[in-house]
């Protein structure tokens, strides 16, 4: 009978913990390594809806991309949402495992999947890691050059819908061929040579000042247009690939991808 330990072993092969950022905490959060793991649910976020889906659906394990207990937790009291979620998982006998930045940097990881789904060629890491082919973000070239507006439309069609959609800084008709991207929040990479040398940089959670400063620098010395996509949507694409990898590594285990939208925004009012 497959166990949580078997899942952890498969996860370590697919997304080695050594590839995680120093501040990150991937791995087993709740549950016993010896517990059965016949049914696994994959989700981006550990929130009320995905925990309910896992526990009410009889899953043995919830594997999430985003950690639940990443920073400064001093209580698991059930009048706090993290305590309530952990308690619900434990009572239901559902383990929780996370694969976060260690799943961002690998081949077939979050950024790699986004780059391939966008049809990029000559894909390489933006910030190379210790192992060949690993690292933060990805850069590549569109097989057929396009415009910034058409690329934004292609992203909107590729990603699951969200309230915020696809936001763009740059001329609609601007020619685009070289692309840099980072699945998840990537404004920390705005100064990387691979980003500054691209025609466009695609990432999520671009804040006002880093985005404004990058655009002003581009006007002075050249640089990319910016495309901001929803964080959850960009990372959700990876789940199908991860599920297939786990099905191959754990024959006979049922692996299901959650279809729930856990993007935090519900609607937008356009002025």
N, C-alpha and C positions, 0 to 999 in steps of 0.2 A: 504494500500500500504506500503510495507517495506521501511524503511528509513535508512539513514546513522546511525542515533541514534540506530536503531535496530541492525545494524551490530556492532556498538561499544559495545552495551550491550552483544551481543554474544561473542565478542572478550574478554571482561573483564571476562566472565565466563570461557572461554577456556584457556585464557592466561592472568591471572590477572596482572595488571600493578605493583602491589606490589612485584612481583617476578623479576622485571627488575633490572639490576645492577644500582648502584647510578648514573653513568655517562650516562645512556641510556635515550632515549626520545621516547618511543613507543606511539602510539595513533593517533589521527586525526591531519593531517598536513595541508590539504587544504579541502575546501568544507563545506557546511552547514549541521549540524546534522539533520535538517528537510528535506533535499533533498532526492528524491527517490533513492532507491538502489535495483533495480530489477536485474541488471546484474553486477557481480563482477568478476574481473580478479585477479588471484594470480600470483605473481612473486617473485623471490629472490631479484632482484635489480630494483631500479628506474633509468633507463637509457633511452636514446633516443628511442631505439627500443621497450622497453616495454611500455613506455608512448605513442608512436605512435600506438602500438597494442591496448591499452586501449581506446584512443581517436578516432582513425579511426574505431574501432570495435563497437563503440556505448556503451561502458561500462559506468556504473554510478559510479563505484568505483574501484580503483586499491589498492589491499592490498598487500604490499610488506614486505619481511622479513627485509631487510636492510634499515635503515633510510636514507632519503635524506638530512635532515637538522640536522645533528648530532653535528657538531662543528662549532663555529666561523663564521657564515654567517653574513656578514655585508651589503650585497646588493643582491637584486633580479633583477638586471638589466638584460635585455634579451641578452646582449652580453656575459653573463656568463652562463654556461650550466645549473646551478641550477635554475637561474632566468628564463631561456628559458623553462625549463621543468615545473616549477610551473605555469608560464603564460599559457602554452599550456593546462595544466590540468584545470585551472580555466576557460579559454575560452570555453573549451569543456563541462564544467559542470561535470567533473569527479573528485570525491573526492579522496584523497590519505590518506590511513591509514597504519601504520606500526606496526608489532609485531616482536620484535627483541629478546633481551635476555629473555624477559618474555615468549617467545615461545621456548626458548632453554631449560628451566629448568623443564618444566611440564611433567607429563606422556603424552605420545603421542606427545611430542615435538621433536625438531630437533635431539638431541642426542639419545632420546629414540627410534625414528623411525629407525635411522641408526643401533642401536644395535639389534632391532628386525628383520630388514631386513637381517642382517648378520647372524641371527639364534642363537643369544646368549641366554643362560638360566641364571637364578639367577641374573637378571639385577638389578642393584642398582646405585644410583648416586655416582659419584666420590667425589664430595663435597656436602654433604647433605644441602638442603635448610631448610627454617623455617617450611614448611609443609611436612608431610610424603610423600615419593615418589618423592619429588622435589629436584632439585639441579643441579649443573653444571656437565656435562659429564655423562658417564655411564661406569660401569664395569660389566663384566659377564664372563661366561664360554661357550666355544664352546661345543655343544652336542657331536661332534666327533672331537677329537684332530687332528691337521693337521700340515703342515709345513708352515713356513713363506712364502715361494714362492707360495704355493697353496692358502694361505689366500689372498695374493696380487692378484692372478689371480681371485679369487672369487670377490674381491672388484672391479676389473676392469670390470668384467661382470655385476656387480650390478649397478654401477654408470653410468650416462650418459657420453659419451666420451668427453674428453677434450684434448687439445694439450699436457699438461704436464702429463697426465695419473696418474699412481701410482708410487711413488718413495719409495724405501725401503732401510733402513740401518740395515743390519743383514745378517747372512748366509741364503742362499736359503733353506737349508734343516733343519734349526733350528726348533725344536718341539714347537708348539704353542697350548695352551689350554686356558689360562686366557687372557682376552682382556680388555684393557681400551681404551676409545675413547672419543673424544669431537668433535661434529659437529662445523665447523667453525675454527677460529684461536685459537689453544689450547696450545701454548707453555708455557703459564703462569701456566699450571698445571703439568709441567714436574716433579716438586719436590713433588707432592702429593703422600702420601703412596700408594694409590690405583693404581697409575701409576707405581711407582717404584717396586711394588710387582707383576705387570702383566708380562706376557711373551711378550706382544707387546702393543704399544700405537699407536692408529690411530687418526690423526687429520690433520689440514690443515695449510698452511703458516708457516711451521717450518723454522725458520731462522738459519743461519749458526752457530752462537756462542751458542745459547741455545741447538741446536741439538748436536753439537760437545761436549759440556760440559756434556750433559746427557749421551752420549755414552761413554765418558771417565770415568764418574762416574760408569757406569754399568760395565766397565771392572775391576774397582777397588773393587766394593762392590755389584755387581749384579744389574740388571735392565733390562728394556724392549728393544726389537728391536723397531725401529721407522718406521711407515708407513705414508707418507705424501700424502694426496689426495686433489684434487682440491676443493677449498672452495665452489664455486658455486654448484658443483656436489653433495657434501655431503649434502648441505642444500636443494637442489631441491627435494630430496626424500620426504621431509616433506610436500611439497605442496599438494600432493594427499590426505594425511591424513587430513590436515587442510581443504581442500575443502569438504571432506565427513562430517567433523564435522560441517561446516557451512551449508551444505545442510540440515542436520538434525535439526540444530538450527533455520534455516530460510526457512521453507517449501515454495516452489514456487519460490524461488530466484535462478536464473541461476548462477552457480559458475563454472568458467573455469580456468584451470591451463595453464599458458603460457608455450609453448614448445620451446620458444626462448632460445638459449644458450647465457648467458650473462657472461660467464667466459671471463676475459679480454685477454687471450692469444689465438693467432690464429694458430701458428705452432711452432714446435721445430726442431732444426737441431742437429742431434746426431753425435758426433765426433768419 
